[in-house]
Amino acid sequence: MATEKIETINAEIEKTKTEIRQLENRQKQLIQKQKEQERKDRTRRLCQRMGLFESMLPDAVNLSDEQFKSFLEKTIATEHSRRILDGLRARDAKTAANPTHTAQGSGADESGDGGNVGSAAV
């Protein structure tokens, strides 16, 4: 009788170990699926943004990688651009904190550029 109980307990332990392995494998699969989706989302975002960039500045398409990097450093990686970006993030944070208040409805330009993104000299 005691050996039957021990065998039952051992069988239950083995069953539980099998379930744990299955759950660990399922977790790995889900993590892999999540990473794959994040890569797809990033690729889509990069393509959309670069497409927008090229549509606004079609001459930039012919630049070499080094020229393109230099262009970005001289135009986008500036203090003025940083202020605009910070203003956009602050506006998004306010909108997220107060969903009834939209950024468009505020009438305020928090970027500090008067609404003209490319008008100020740096």
C-alpha positions as CSV (number, residue, x, y, z in Angstrom):
1,M,0.0,0.0,0.0
2,A,2.8,2.4,0.9
3,T,4.7,1.6,-2.3
4,E,1.5,2.3,-4.4
5,K,1.3,5.8,-2.8
6,I,4.9,6.4,-3.5
7,E,4.5,5.3,-7.1
8,T,1.5,7.5,-7.5
9,I,3.4,10.5,-6.0
10,N,6.4,9.7,-8.3
11,A,4.1,9.5,-11.3
12,E,2.5,12.9,-10.4
13,I,6.0,14.4,-10.0
14,E,7.0,13.2,-13.5
15,K,3.7,14.5,-14.9
16,T,4.3,17.9,-13.3
17,K,7.9,18.0,-14.6
18,T,6.6,17.3,-18.1
19,E,4.1,20.1,-17.7
20,I,6.8,22.4,-16.5
21,R,9.0,21.6,-19.6
22,Q,6.0,22.1,-21.9
23,L,5.3,25.5,-20.3
24,E,8.9,26.5,-20.5
25,N,9.0,25.6,-24.2
26,R,5.7,27.5,-24.7
27,Q,7.3,30.5,-22.9
28,K,10.3,30.4,-25.2
29,Q,8.0,30.2,-28.3
30,L,6.1,33.2,-27.1
31,I,9.2,35.2,-26.4
32,Q,10.5,34.4,-29.8
33,K,7.2,35.4,-31.4
34,Q,7.3,38.6,-29.5
35,K,10.8,39.4,-30.6
36,E,9.9,38.6,-34.2
37,Q,6.9,41.0,-34.0
38,E,9.0,43.7,-32.5
39,R,11.5,43.3,-35.4
40,K,8.7,43.5,-38.0
41,D,7.3,46.6,-36.3
42,R,10.7,48.3,-36.2
43,T,11.3,47.4,-39.9
44,R,7.9,48.8,-40.9
45,R,8.5,52.0,-38.8
46,L,11.9,52.5,-40.4
47,C,10.6,52.0,-43.9
48,Q,7.7,54.4,-43.3
49,R,9.9,57.1,-41.8
50,M,12.6,56.9,-44.4
51,G,9.9,56.9,-47.1
52,L,8.4,60.1,-45.6
53,F,11.9,61.6,-45.4
54,E,12.7,60.8,-49.0
55,S,9.3,62.2,-50.2
56,M,10.1,65.5,-48.4
57,L,13.8,65.6,-49.6
58,P,14.0,63.6,-52.8
59,D,17.6,64.8,-53.5
60,A,18.7,63.0,-50.3
61,V,18.2,59.6,-52.1
62,N,21.4,60.0,-54.1
63,L,23.6,60.8,-51.1
64,S,26.2,58.2,-50.0
65,D,25.9,56.8,-46.5
66,E,28.7,59.2,-45.3
67,Q,27.0,62.2,-46.9
68,F,23.6,61.2,-45.4
69,K,25.2,60.8,-41.9
70,S,26.8,64.2,-42.3
71,F,23.5,65.8,-43.4
72,L,21.7,64.3,-40.4
73,E,24.4,65.5,-38.0
74,K,24.2,69.0,-39.4
75,T,20.5,69.4,-39.6
76,I,18.8,67.0,-37.2
77,A,21.3,66.5,-34.4
78,T,21.2,70.1,-33.3
79,E,20.0,71.8,-30.2
80,H,17.1,73.3,-32.0
81,S,16.0,69.9,-33.2
82,R,16.4,68.5,-29.7
83,R,14.1,71.3,-28.4
84,I,11.5,70.4,-31.0
85,L,11.7,66.7,-30.1
86,D,11.4,67.5,-26.4
87,G,8.4,69.6,-27.1
88,L,6.7,66.9,-29.1
89,R,7.4,64.4,-26.3
90,A,6.1,66.8,-23.6
91,R,2.9,67.3,-25.7
92,D,2.4,63.5,-26.0
93,A,2.9,63.1,-22.3
94,K,0.3,65.7,-21.6
95,T,-2.1,64.1,-24.0
96,A,-1.5,60.7,-22.4
97,A,-2.1,62.1,-18.9
98,N,-5.2,64.0,-20.0
99,P,-7.0,62.1,-22.9
100,T,-9.8,64.7,-23.2
101,H,-7.2,67.4,-24.0
102,T,-5.7,67.0,-27.5
103,A,-2.5,68.5,-28.7
104,Q,-4.1,70.1,-31.7
105,G,-6.8,71.7,-29.6
106,S,-4.4,73.4,-27.2
107,G,-3.3,76.1,-29.6
108,A,0.0,76.2,-27.8
109,D,3.3,75.4,-29.5
110,E,5.4,73.7,-26.9
111,S,8.3,73.1,-29.3
112,G,9.5,76.7,-29.0
113,D,9.8,77.1,-32.7
114,G,6.6,79.1,-33.3
115,G,5.2,76.2,-35.4
116,N,7.9,76.4,-38.0
117,V,10.0,73.3,-37.7
118,G,12.7,74.3,-40.2
119,S,12.7,78.1,-40.0
120,A,15.1,79.0,-37.2
121,A,18.8,79.3,-37.7
122,V,21.0,77.3,-35.5
